[in-house]
């Protein structure tokens, strides 16, 4: 099952999203260009969401004994740069040990498998997780239904051979936008076998 590091990281997603949403609200309120188009978390780049989570992780007392890095390149590859050769979040105890790697992005079965396979090659002995975002309805308010459907799909769905179906963390919450409006945001974490 998920340990303290993963549970803490997962619990930090909601406060990180609230911090990101409050920055967007402050920066776009009363802006001429923001009259028609209201920026929202659902239109924000994945990198910005991961960066907000990274900042929350650095401030977490529960993760104080971890070396936490963002966009960590694969040390085995000389000059490793770019998405295929680096991981979104990398954690390891300060005194060394096997790292925990987390890739993040919008949910799709193919992206979950592709990113989990990538970090399994980078980290064959450690824990490898995928943090999935659900930003559109009805999946944002009920990510479990979307995941269950993906596991039932025969071709192109989630595979129980490579992903633990019993070790999935799920959460959905609402984020304030402006003038009493809220938007739903769902998250799930998958572990690679």
Number of C-alpha atoms within 10 A of each C-alpha: 11 16 7 11 16 20 13 16 20 20 14 18 22 21 14 20 22 17 16 20 21 17 11 17 17 11 12 18 14 10 10 9 10 12 10 7 9 15 16 19 21 15 10 14 11 15 13 13 20 22 17 19 24 22 15 19 26 15 11 14 10 13 19 13 13 19 15 21 17 17 18 19 21 18 11 9 11 8 10 14 13 11 13 13 18 22 22 22 21 21 23 19 15 11 8 9 10 13 19 20 26 24 24 23 20 15 21 18 17 13 17 27 19 13 21 25 17 19 26 18 10 20 16 13 11 16 19 24 26 25 24 22 23 24 22 14 13 13 20 22 20 19 24 19 11 15 21 13 13 17 17 12 13 10 9 12 18 24 19 13 9 13 20 15 18 10 13 18 19 17 19 19 15 16 20 16 18 15 6 6 9 13 17 20 24 25 26 20 23 24 23 22 15
